[in-house]
Every structure is written in C-alpha cells, then in structure tokens.
Amino acid sequence: MDLLPANKELATAEVTLVNEMGRENFLKRTLESVRDYYDVILIDCQPTLGLLTLNALTAADGVIVPLQCEFFALRGFAQLQENLEKVRANLNPSLKLIGILATMYDKKTLHSREVLERILEAFPDSVFETVIAQTVRFPETTVAGEPITTYAGSSGGAASYRRLARELIAIGGSL
C-alpha cells in the first residue's frame, strides 16, 4: 500500500492545470503507468467540482459519495448527480456510482433519522449498509493526523469503517 498525502504543491496544481491541453485527463494519463501495480486506487477529493476533482472523476472507475445526514447535503447530492452525468457524457462514460455512504449520522436526532430515511427511499440500491455515526473521535483524528482505525481503533467509528471495508471487498468483483 502506498499513500500520497496532499501537500502545499497541491494547492497550486489547479492553477497550473488550467493552461494545460487535455487538463481534465492529466491524472488519468499519470495513473496509467502505475495502474497495473495496484488492485485499488483511492482518490479522496474535496466536496467541490474544481479541476482536481474533475481529474479524479475522469480517472476513476467508480465513485463513493459520502453524504452527511443533513438536508442541505441532500440538495448538494442532486447537483453532484448532474455533474456525474456530465462527466459520463463528456469525459468518462464508464464512471459508476459505487455507493452512497451516509455519514455524520446521529440516531438521537429526528433530523438525522429523517434524512437517512429519505436517502434510503430515494436510492434504495445505492446506499451502503454501513452508516458512519457522528462521534467526537473524528475531529480528534484530524488534529492527531491519524486515521480513526489507528487513533481510536476500538471506537465505534473505527468499527464502522472496518465494516465499510468488508462491504467494499464483498462487492469488489462487481466494481
């Protein structure tokens, strides 16, 4: 496993790419030379559709959409769906929605439960069984600079991400 974390240079990458020919395919072309060395390549993107995210969608086989259990996130997801269709139509016809991951779920609030219910109603075949509950551990991991599975390995959040990993492995053949 190799990890390539973001760094300061990434902040200027979008500005640099703007003037490149075929800029939407830059990451795809770059990954072609190493793709055979990996079973899976994960690209974590910002929740915006800038040039870097567009590059990731052009290079990707599939997309996992983390969706916060909040009504505004549902609205944003509708926009994301439109953008995914545009990417499929113009840049990457084989791009698939692997699944929607409900995140920041708080079972104690009616709001969170209603949003999860709406997600499940609207996309019954696209939502992962795993739901990532809101926990104080997640902000702590950001400060610590560690994933939840090493920072708080026995926490509910870590257990949820391990369940998600098993779920992804189980559907791996159909990706």
C-alpha distance (Angstrom), angle and dihedral (degrees) to the residues before:
residue distance angle dihedral
M1 . . .
D2 3.78 . .
L3 3.80 124.9 .
L4 3.77 122.6 -158.7
P5 3.80 108.0 -170.7
A6 3.76 122.5 -162.6
N7 3.79 116.6 -98.4
K8 3.80 139.7 178.4
E9 3.81 92.8 -76.2
L10 3.80 90.2 62.2
A11 3.79 89.0 64.3
T12 3.81 89.9 66.0
A13 3.81 96.5 38.0
E14 3.79 94.3 89.4
V15 3.80 92.0 52.9
T16 3.80 90.4 47.8
L17 3.81 93.2 49.0
V18 3.80 94.6 51.3
N19 3.80 91.9 80.4
E20 3.82 96.8 41.8
M21 3.81 121.9 107.3
G22 3.79 110.2 -118.5
R23 3.79 89.2 12.6
E24 3.83 93.1 163.1
N25 3.82 89.6 61.7
F26 3.81 98.8 46.0
L27 3.82 95.8 103.8
K28 3.81 92.6 42.1
R29 3.81 91.2 54.0
T30 3.80 91.0 45.9
L31 3.81 94.0 50.4
E32 3.82 94.0 48.1
S33 3.81 90.9 78.6
V34 3.83 93.7 55.6
R35 3.80 103.1 28.9
D36 3.82 94.4 99.8
Y37 3.81 91.4 57.6
Y38 3.82 92.7 64.4
D39 3.78 136.9 58.9
V40 3.80 90.9 -156.6
I41 3.79 134.1 13.4
L42 3.81 115.2 -163.3
I43 3.79 119.9 -162.5
D44 3.79 116.1 -167.9
C45 3.80 111.5 -153.8
Q46 3.76 138.3 -169.8
P47 3.81 114.6 -106.0
T48 3.80 90.8 -107.1
L49 3.78 131.9 88.3
G50 3.77 98.9 -124.1
L51 3.77 124.8 141.4
L52 3.81 93.4 -84.6
T53 3.80 92.7 54.0
L54 3.79 90.1 44.2
N55 3.81 88.4 54.2
A56 3.80 90.1 51.3
L57 3.82 92.2 49.9
T58 3.79 90.9 48.1
A59 3.81 91.4 51.3
A60 3.82 96.3 41.9
D61 3.78 130.6 95.9
G62 3.79 91.4 -158.4
V63 3.78 145.8 1.8
I64 3.78 132.1 -131.3
V65 3.79 109.5 -160.9
P66 3.81 116.6 -154.6
L67 3.79 105.3 -152.3
Q68 3.79 120.8 -168.8
C69 3.79 113.6 -136.1
E70 3.81 92.2 -113.5
F71 3.81 129.5 109.6
F72 3.81 94.0 -123.1
A73 3.80 89.1 56.3
L74 3.80 89.1 55.8
R75 3.80 89.6 56.6
G76 3.78 90.5 48.6
F77 3.79 90.0 51.3
A78 3.80 90.6 58.8
Q79 3.82 88.4 56.8
L80 3.80 90.6 46.9
Q81 3.80 90.4 53.9
E82 3.80 90.0 54.5
N83 3.80 90.1 49.5
L84 3.81 92.0 48.9
E85 3.81 88.9 53.0
K86 3.81 90.4 51.5
V87 3.81 90.8 50.1
R88 3.81 90.2 49.4
A89 3.80 91.8 48.2
N90 3.79 96.5 46.7
L91 3.80 112.5 20.1
N92 3.80 116.0 10.2
P93 3.82 116.6 21.7
S94 3.82 92.7 177.4
L95 3.83 95.8 56.9
K96 3.82 109.3 129.4
L97 3.76 133.2 -165.7
I98 3.81 101.5 -123.7
G99 3.76 92.4 -173.7
I100 3.77 151.0 -55.8
L101 3.79 116.6 -100.6
A102 3.80 114.0 -154.7
T103 3.82 107.8 -141.9
M104 3.80 139.4 179.9
Y105 3.79 89.0 29.6
D106 3.80 116.0 172.4
K107 3.80 110.1 -169.8
K108 3.82 89.9 -166.1
T109 3.80 93.4 66.9
L110 3.78 124.4 74.3
H111 3.81 89.2 -147.5
S112 3.80 92.9 59.9
R113 3.81 93.2 44.9
E114 3.82 91.9 49.4
V115 3.80 92.9 49.5
L116 3.81 91.9 49.5
E117 3.80 89.0 49.1
R118 3.82 90.8 51.8
I119 3.80 91.7 48.5
L120 3.80 90.6 51.6
E121 3.82 92.1 46.7
A122 3.80 94.5 47.8
F123 3.82 97.6 42.5
P124 3.82 107.0 22.6
D125 3.80 95.2 160.2
S126 3.80 97.1 40.8
V127 3.81 105.1 53.6
F128 3.79 119.9 96.4
E129 3.80 115.8 -125.0
T130 3.78 88.0 -129.9
V131 3.79 113.7 86.7
I132 3.80 119.5 -167.6
A133 3.79 108.9 -137.1
Q134 3.78 122.2 -148.6
T135 3.80 112.5 -101.6
V136 3.80 137.7 167.2
R137 3.80 88.1 -122.9
F138 3.81 94.6 74.4
P139 3.83 96.6 64.9
E140 3.81 88.3 44.9
T141 3.81 91.2 56.2
T142 3.79 90.3 53.9
V143 3.79 90.9 55.3
A144 3.81 91.0 44.5
G145 3.81 92.0 48.0
E146 3.80 91.5 -131.5
P147 3.78 135.5 115.2
I148 3.79 116.2 -105.7
T149 3.81 90.5 -112.9
T150 3.81 92.2 65.4
Y151 3.80 100.4 28.7
A152 3.80 95.7 50.1
G153 3.79 104.0 3.9
S154 3.80 95.8 169.5
S155 3.82 94.8 47.5
G156 3.78 124.8 111.5
G157 3.80 89.9 -112.9
A158 3.80 91.9 56.5
A159 3.80 90.7 47.0
S160 3.82 89.9 51.7
Y161 3.79 92.7 53.2
R162 3.81 91.0 47.7
R163 3.84 88.2 52.7
L164 3.80 89.2 50.2
A165 3.81 90.4 50.7
R166 3.82 90.3 52.1
E167 3.80 89.9 47.7
L168 3.81 91.1 51.8
I169 3.80 92.0 47.4
A170 3.81 89.7 50.8
I171 3.81 92.4 54.3
G172 3.82 93.1 37.7
G173 3.78 94.8 107.6
S174 3.79 92.2 57.8
L175 3.81 94.7 49.6
